[in-house]
């Protein structure tokens, strides 16, 4: 296998590869934005229990993610090492997604167990699909700029799917005439699951049929021991990127979880879906410009610029209160301009650090790197969701009533200020990232030289 720069991938292959990201986005937004409030305010599960369950499920992912990544690196089948997992996990994922969206009318205790079982099952099958799927992306092209376009399209479709997932409850509610009463809300969520499940099956099938994998490579031992984990973190560009992304991801999961609470109880507005729509439409709309900028400048520069814009605008949200809908909408729009790049550009940078690992180790370990990356992302989400809901419970949150001032202040603090501070810290960490376009070219040349038996030359050794 050559790691020399490739020609541009056909548009049909790019779209087919990106398609599952659109469908899988239907899982993230409902679980982190809509399901917590649905289970607390409609089903009756305590806010503390919901937070604890989501935290425990993400801790469970800390075991499954690297394991699935390592296993997929080793897998050898006639259709490749990634695609069998997409095919095998899509049907049970669709089924368990419907299960968690459609709790039976039982006691609160049984509903709590239903939520726990459903969330754990969804996260397991989601991991079995997502880790091999994301590991497939860096293998499709080794060109510095082509990767930005490919993974930018994938993450653009992810944002578009997130936009659909964010707007579909309001749209389906309007079309179906669902009200705000518990029975109507239960029917609404069941309808949403019926919509999402076939979409997951269809897009995964399109990807599996249309995207070819690279030839198999020598097998590695299954598992991710502490020594191997330490070896991956010894890849300095990866360690820098991982720390920066994890800190930012922790911050970003707070507003994702708390937006419905913040809009309802701090702004005292019923337009949460509109604000979500503004944010994601803006993110999707400006993403092509960020990708274009990254092809002209450096990925690191574009990533930093997007984070600065996103953070600078969002800090103002902390100072808003009752009735500040227009000001909030403007700040959401400004923050959304940089949002798409904070998702897509790190993916392209992650692909480049995997090339550097090949130079150092002589192996291609996309699955293991994606597994570790996924651990960080999910643990950040788990801690963010679990801590925010637990703190709400601690300060006295009561569903469907006017909240006390301590609750409102806690919402403002966790929704706006903590995420902004996390982003500022992440910005400083990213400044240490060493791979540029020129350095990446030198890395690929050094890999080819090493294959010819020449001495190892590390372009980042003096960086």
C-alpha positions in Angstrom: 0.0 0.0 0.0 1.3 3.4 -1.0 0.8 6.4 1.1 1.6 8.8 -1.7 -0.9 11.5 -2.4 -3.9 10.2 -4.3 -6.0 11.8 -7.0 -9.4 13.2 -6.1 -12.0 10.7 -5.2 -15.1 10.4 -7.4 -18.0 12.5 -6.1 -20.2 9.4 -5.9 -17.7 7.7 -3.6 -17.5 10.8 -1.4 -21.2 11.1 -1.0 -21.7 7.4 -0.4 -19.0 7.4 2.3 -20.6 10.5 3.9 -24.2 9.2 3.8 -24.2 7.2 7.1 -23.0 10.3 9.0 -26.2 12.0 8.0 -28.3 9.2 9.4 -26.2 8.6 12.5 -26.6 12.2 13.5 -30.2 11.3 14.2 -28.9 9.5 17.3 -26.7 12.2 18.9 -29.1 15.1 19.0 -32.2 13.2 20.3 -30.2 11.4 23.0 -28.3 14.5 24.3 -30.9 17.2 23.6 -34.4 15.8 23.5 -34.4 12.4 25.3 -33.2 13.8 28.7 -36.0 16.3 28.9 -38.5 13.8 27.5 -37.6 11.2 30.1 -37.5 13.7 33.0 -40.6 15.9 32.1 -42.8 13.4 30.3 -41.9 9.9 31.4 -41.1 11.0 35.0 -37.5 9.7 35.5 -35.5 11.8 37.8 -33.0 14.2 36.3 -30.3 12.8 38.4 -31.0 9.2 37.2 -31.0 10.3 33.6 -27.6 12.0 34.0 -26.2 9.0 35.9 -27.4 6.6 33.2 -25.9 8.6 30.4 -22.6 8.9 32.3 -22.5 5.2 32.9 -23.2 4.4 29.3 -20.4 6.6 28.1 -18.0 4.9 30.6 -19.0 1.6 29.1 -18.0 3.0 25.7 -14.5 3.6 27.2 -14.1 -0.2 27.0 -15.9 -0.9 23.8 -14.5 1.8 21.6 -10.8 0.9 21.6 -11.7 -2.8 21.5 -13.9 -2.5 18.4 -11.2 -0.3 16.8 -8.5 -2.8 17.4 -10.7 -5.7 16.3 -11.6 -4.0 13.1 -7.9 -3.3 12.4 -7.4 -7.1 12.5 -10.5 -8.2 10.7 -10.0 -10.0 7.4 -13.1 -10.7 5.2 -13.9 -10.7 1.5 -15.6 -7.3 1.9 -12.9 -5.7 4.0 -12.2 -5.1 7.6 -14.6 -2.1 8.3 -17.8 -2.8 6.2 -18.8 -6.1 8.0 -19.4 -4.1 11.2 -21.5 -1.5 9.4 -23.7 -4.2 7.9 -24.0 -6.3 11.1 -24.7 -3.5 13.6 -27.1 -1.4 11.6 -30.3 -3.5 12.1 -29.9 -3.9 15.9 -29.1 -0.2 16.2 -32.3 0.7 14.4 -34.3 -1.6 16.6 -32.8 -0.4 19.9 -33.2 3.2 18.8 -36.9 2.6 18.4 -36.9 0.9 21.8 -35.4 3.9 23.7 -37.7 6.3 21.8 -40.8 4.3 22.7 -40.9 3.6 26.4 -44.0 1.7 27.6 -46.5 3.3 30.0 -45.1 1.7 33.1 -44.0 2.8 36.6 -41.2 5.3 36.9 -38.9 2.6 38.3 -39.4 0.4 35.3 -39.2 3.3 32.9 -35.8 4.1 34.4 -34.6 0.6 33.7 -36.0 0.8 30.2 -34.1 4.0 29.6 -30.9 2.4 30.9 -31.2 -0.7 28.9 -32.1 1.2 25.7 -29.3 3.7 26.0 -26.7 1.0 26.7 -27.8 -1.0 23.7 -27.9 2.0 21.4 -24.4 3.1 22.4 -23.0 -0.4 22.0 -24.3 -0.9 18.4 -23.5 2.8 17.6 -19.9 2.1 18.6 -19.8 -1.1 16.4 -20.8 1.0 13.4 -19.1 4.4 14.1 -15.6 3.3 15.0 -15.0 1.2 11.9 -16.8 3.8 9.8 -14.7 6.7 10.9 -11.5 4.5 10.6 -12.4 4.0 6.9 -12.2 7.7 6.1 -8.5 8.3 6.6 -7.8 5.2 4.4 -9.6 6.5 1.4 -7.1 9.2 0.6 -3.6 10.2 1.8 -3.6 13.6 0.2 -3.5 16.5 2.8 -6.1 18.6 1.0 -8.3 15.8 -0.4 -8.8 14.6 3.1 -10.1 18.0 4.2 -12.6 17.9 1.4 -13.7 14.2 2.0 -14.0 14.5 5.8 -15.4 18.0 5.5 -18.2 16.5 3.3 -18.7 13.7 5.8 -18.9 16.1 8.7 -21.0 18.5 6.7 -23.5 15.7 6.2 -23.3 15.0 9.9 -24.2 18.6 10.6 -27.0 18.4 8.0 -28.3 15.3 9.7 -28.0 17.0 13.0 -30.0 19.9 11.6 -32.8 17.5 10.4 -32.7 15.7 13.8 -33.0 19.1 15.6 -35.8 20.4 13.5 -37.8 17.2 13.0 -39.6 17.2 16.4 -41.1 20.6 15.7 -41.9 19.7 12.1 -43.4 16.3 12.8 -45.3 17.8 15.8 -46.8 20.4 13.5 -47.7 18.0 10.7 -49.0 15.3 13.0 -50.8 17.7 15.3 -49.0 16.5 18.4 -49.6 18.5 21.5 -47.5 19.1 24.6 -49.4 16.6 26.8 -47.5 13.4 27.8 -49.5 11.1 25.5 -48.9 13.3 22.4 -45.2 13.5 23.3 -44.9 9.8 23.5 -46.5 9.4 20.1 -44.2 12.0 18.7 -41.0 10.3 19.8 -42.2 6.9 18.5 -42.9 8.6 15.1 -39.4 10.0 15.1 -37.9 6.6 15.7 -39.9 5.1 12.9 -38.4 7.8 10.6 -34.8 7.5 11.8 -34.4 3.7 11.8 -34.9 3.0 8.0 -32.6 5.9 7.2 -29.8 4.3 9.2 -30.3 1.0 7.3 -30.4 2.6 3.9 -27.4 4.9 4.2 -25.2 2.2 5.7 -26.1 -0.1 2.8 -25.2 2.6 0.3 -21.8 3.1 1.9 -21.0 -0.6 2.1 -22.0 -1.2 -1.6 -20.3 1.9 -3.0 -17.1 2.4 -1.1 -14.2 0.0 -1.6 -11.6 -0.7 1.1 -7.8 -1.0 0.8 -6.2 -4.4 0.6 -5.7 -6.2 4.0 -2.5 -5.7 5.9 -0.7 -7.8 8.4 -2.7 -8.6 11.5 -2.0 -7.2 14.9 -2.9 -8.5 18.3 -6.5 -7.7 19.4 -6.9 -5.3 22.3 -5.6 -2.1 23.5 -3.2 -2.6 26.5 -2.0 0.2 28.7 1.4 -0.1 26.9 -0.2 0.3 23.5 -2.4 3.1 24.7 0.7 4.9 26.0 2.4 4.2 22.6 -0.5 6.0 20.8 -0.3 8.9 23.1 3.5 9.0 22.4 2.5 10.4 19.0 2.8 14.0 20.0 0.6 15.6 17.3 -2.1 13.1 18.2 -1.7 13.8 22.0 -2.0 17.6 21.4 -5.0 17.2 19.2 -6.7 14.7 21.5 -6.3 17.0 24.6 -7.6 20.0 22.7 -10.5 18.2 21.3 -11.5 16.5 24.5 -11.5 19.8 26.5 -13.6 21.5 23.8 -15.9 18.5 23.5 -16.6 18.6 27.2 -17.6 22.2 26.9 -19.7 21.8 23.8 -21.8 19.0 25.4 -23.0 21.2 28.1 -25.0 23.5 25.8 -26.1 20.5 23.7 -27.7 19.0 26.8 -29.0 22.1 28.4 -30.3 24.2 25.5 -34.0 23.2 26.1 -33.7 23.9 29.8 -31.9 27.3 29.2 -34.3 28.5 26.6 -37.4 27.5 28.5 -36.3 28.5 32.0 -33.8 31.4 31.5 -35.0 33.1 28.4 -38.6 31.9 29.2 -39.0 31.2 25.5 -40.7 28.4 23.6 -38.5 28.9 20.5 -35.7 26.4 21.4 -36.2 24.5 18.1 -35.9 27.8 16.1 -32.6 28.6 17.8 -31.3 25.1 17.1 -32.3 25.5 13.5 -30.4 28.8 13.3 -27.3 27.3 14.8 -27.1 24.2 12.6 -28.2 26.0 9.4 -25.4 28.5 9.9 -22.9 25.8 10.7 -23.8 23.8 7.5 -23.9 26.9 5.4 -20.5 28.3 6.4 -18.7 24.9 6.4 -17.8 24.9 2.7 -16.0 28.3 3.2 -14.0 26.8 6.1 -13.0 23.8 4.0 -12.0 26.2 1.1 -10.0 28.2 3.6 -8.2 25.1 4.9 -7.2 24.1 1.3 -5.6 27.6 0.9 -4.2 28.0 4.4 -3.3 25.5 7.1 -5.8 23.3 8.9 -4.4 24.5 12.3 -4.9 28.1 11.4 -8.5 27.6 10.3 -9.3 25.5 13.3 -8.0 28.2 15.7 -10.0 30.9 13.8 -13.2 28.9 14.0 -12.8 28.3 17.7 -12.1 31.9 18.4 -15.2 33.0 16.5 -17.4 30.4 18.1 -16.2 31.1 21.6 -16.2 34.9 21.4 -19.8 35.0 20.3 -21.1 32.4 22.8 -19.6 34.1 25.9 -22.2 36.8 25.6 -25.0 34.2 26.1 -24.1 34.1 29.8 -25.3 37.7 30.3 -28.8 37.1 28.9 -32.0 36.6 30.7 -35.8 36.7 30.5 -37.0 38.0 27.1 -33.6 38.3 25.4 -34.6 36.2 22.4 -33.3 38.6 19.7 -29.9 39.0 21.3 -29.7 35.3 21.9 -30.6 34.6 18.2 -27.8 37.0 17.0 -25.2 35.4 19.3 -26.3 31.9 18.2 -25.9 32.9 14.5 -22.4 34.4 15.1 -21.3 31.3 17.1 -22.7 29.0 14.4 -20.5 30.5 11.8 -17.5 28.8 13.3 -19.3 25.7 14.4 -18.9 23.5 11.3 -15.2 24.0 11.2 -14.8 22.9 14.8 -16.3 19.6 13.8 -14.8 18.9 10.4 -11.2 20.3 10.6 -10.1 18.2 13.6 -11.2 15.1 11.6 -8.9 16.0 8.8 -6.1 16.7 11.3 -6.6 13.4 12.9 -6.1 11.6 9.6 -2.7 13.3 9.3 -1.5 12.2 12.7 -2.3 8.6 11.7 0.2 9.0 8.9 2.8 10.1 11.3 2.1 7.0 13.4 2.8 4.9 10.3 6.1 6.6 10.0 7.0 5.8 13.6 5.5 2.3 13.9 5.4 1.0 10.3 1.7 0.1 10.8 -1.7 1.5 9.8 -3.8 1.6 13.0 -6.8 3.8 12.0 -9.2 1.7 14.1 -7.1 2.0 17.3 -6.7 5.8 16.9 -10.4 6.3 16.1 -11.2 4.1 19.2 -9.1 6.3 21.5 -10.5 9.4 19.9 -14.0 8.1 20.4 -13.3 7.4 24.1 -12.3 11.0 24.6 -15.3 12.3 22.7 -17.7 10.1 24.5 -16.2 10.6 28.0 -16.3 14.3 27.5 -20.0 14.0 26.5 -20.7 11.7 29.5 -19.1 13.9 32.0 -20.7 17.0 30.5 -24.2 15.5 30.4 -23.9 13.6 33.7 -22.4 16.6 35.6 -24.8 19.2 34.2 -27.9 17.2 35.0 -26.6 16.1 38.4 -25.9 19.8 39.3 -29.4 20.8 38.1 -30.8 18.2 40.4 -28.5 19.4 43.2 -29.5 23.1 43.0 -33.2 22.2 43.1 -34.5 21.8 39.5 -38.2 20.8 39.4 -39.8 20.0 36.0 -42.5 22.2 34.4 -42.4 25.0 37.0 -40.8 28.5 37.2 -37.2 27.8 38.4 -35.6 29.4 41.4 -32.8 31.9 40.9 -30.0 29.4 41.9 -31.3 27.0 39.1 -31.4 29.8 36.6 -27.9 31.0 37.4 -26.6 27.4 37.3 -28.1 27.1 33.8 -26.5 30.3 32.6 -23.1 29.2 34.1 -23.1 25.7 32.7 -24.7 26.5 29.4 -22.5 29.5 28.4 -19.6 30.3 30.6 -18.1 26.9 31.3 -18.1 25.9 27.6 -16.5 29.2 26.6 -13.7 28.7 29.2 -13.1 25.2 27.9 -12.8 26.5 24.3 -10.3 29.1 25.4 -8.1 26.4 27.1 -8.4 24.3 23.9 -7.3 27.2 21.7 -4.0 27.4 23.7 -3.4 23.7 23.4 -4.0 23.6 19.6 -1.2 26.2 19.2 1.3 23.4 19.9 0.1 21.2 17.0 3.1 20.7 14.7 1.8 19.2 11.4 1.5 21.6 8.5 1.0 20.9 4.8 4.8 20.9 4.2 5.5 18.7 7.2 2.8 16.2 6.1 4.4 16.0 2.6 7.7 15.3 4.3 6.0 12.6 6.5 4.7 10.8 3.4 8.1 11.0 1.7 9.8 9.6 4.8 7.3 6.7 4.8 8.1 5.8 1.3 11.9 6.1 2.0 11.6 3.8 5.0 9.8 1.2 2.8 12.8 1.3 0.5 15.0 0.5 3.4 16.4 3.9 4.0 17.1 5.2 7.5 14.2 6.7 9.4 14.0 10.5 9.1 11.4 12.1 11.4 10.3 15.5 10.0 8.9 16.5 13.4 11.9 15.6 15.4 13.1 19.2 15.7 9.6 20.7 15.6 
